[in-house]
Amino acid sequence: MLWHLTKFYLCFVIRFFFKRIQIKNAKSIKVNGPVIIAMNHPNAFMDPIAFTTMVFPPRVRYLARGDTFKKGIISAILESFGIIPIFRIQDGGKEGLKKNDETYDRVNKLLRRNKKIIIFAEGLCIQERRLRPLKKGVPRMVFGAMDAYNLKDLTVVPVGVNYSNPSQFRGNLFFNVGEPIRISEYMTAYNEAPAKTMNQFLADLTPKMKELIVHINHPHNETLIAHLEEIYKSDYFTQHQLNTTNLEDDFKFSTHIVTWVNKLEEDAPEKLKLLSAKTENYFNQLKQYQLKDWLIDPLKQSKITYLNVSLRFLVIIISFPIYIRGLLGSYIPYFLTAYITNKKVKIIEFKASFLMGIGAVMFLLFGLIQFFVAKALAPNAWWALLVLVITVLTGMYCLWLSPFRKKTFGILKALQLKSKQPQVFSNLQHLREDIINDFKNLTL
């Protein structure tokens, strides 16, 4: 019941929380028949909640750590959202593992009714740009469901979850849905050799999931890859005529970078180290001059002009009253959300989930307060509704103006560096060009 009451609000909140959110091949989930969705898990409750809002209908249930289900209202709320507890040995001990029999039974009954269920195939939540080894519990659940009610077929759909910045507000989120796997195709082999077939299924599922995410083989290359993604993106997108607003194109670009870095790590590690040192030097210099890479990009220099910065400051000045109104309506819930999250949440994988959850409650509460205060003072309810609409729209304007303002000051700093220290600016551009050329030469 609670889920039905909140699902539409959550759809709005999710699209507000992320700058861009996109799903590819959602039709693979929207099929008749039971579906198990095998997903990686970088971001606690955010992963399944965001996914649920993107594919609804149908409604998707999912498994979560059993130790989260505290007795009382918390457990009732989680259950109402379609969350099913599953226990690991480190969470609930042997007693917890015994409770999993009930979990498997619930899952099997749901699948018998053609429901869709997410399982986090890695068995843990961790913010890494790689796929961890899949747990053996995945094929046990899959084939156990086929056995339990003699299902004619069951579909397993691999899904890759890809964030631009998983712990932060206003990042990007791309759900990459892979091709369905028909379990009926494994059943002949399974009836003859169950253990061997379950291992084979896991071996088949792993590469299918890995190709749906940005998979970096070695953690020490993550910073280099992030730098290359920032430096090389505009050049690559222009060359290959990709769309900067399409997250699938973003994924293709990141996959290109990561594939080559993974390969170079094996074939030419010393050259990769030199490239890493050069990019680190470049970004250290950017930090020294308080600049972002896009301000150095030759393809962006048409925007680095005094005319452009003057027009941008004019927009900021003219819209200042709108900005102030937006702050008055949204600053307190925004501040409280950030304060509570930073104070209480110590595990980074839970940060975004709490930001979204606390923020959703805070903004709804303060919106209702403004509505009822206005209703008490205004001659009729329409004026109160207008106040609420203005609060939402000006709050969204604040959200847009904040990065706009930062970019404006960035342009001003770049212009000042170009005029006062032109050689420094030129050296930065040459260093940037060298990095791109070095990477291109290594990938030839």
Secondary structure, 3 states (H helix, E strand, C coil): CHHHHHHHHHHHHHHHHCCEEEEECHHHCCCCCCEEEEECCCCCCHHHHHHHHHHCCCCEEEEEEHHHCCCCHHHHHHHHCCEEEECCHHHHHHHHHHHHHHHHHHHHHHHHCCCEEEEECCCCCCCCCCCCCCCCHHHHHHHHHHHHCCCCCCEEEEEEEEECCCCCCCCEEEEEECCCEEHHHHHHHHHHCHHHHHHHHHHHHHHHHHCCCCCCCCHHHHHHHHHHHHHHHHHHHHHHCCCCCCHHHHHHHHHHHHHHHHHHHHHCHHHHHHHHHHHHHHHHHHHHCCCCHHHCCHHHHHHCCHHHHHHHHHHHHHCHHHHHHHHHHHHHHHHHHHHHHHHHCCCHHHHHHHHHHHHHHHHHHHHHHHHHHHHHHCCCHHHHHHHHHHHHHHHHHHHHHHHHHHHHHHHHHHHHHHHHCHHHHHHHHHHHHHHHHHHHHHCC
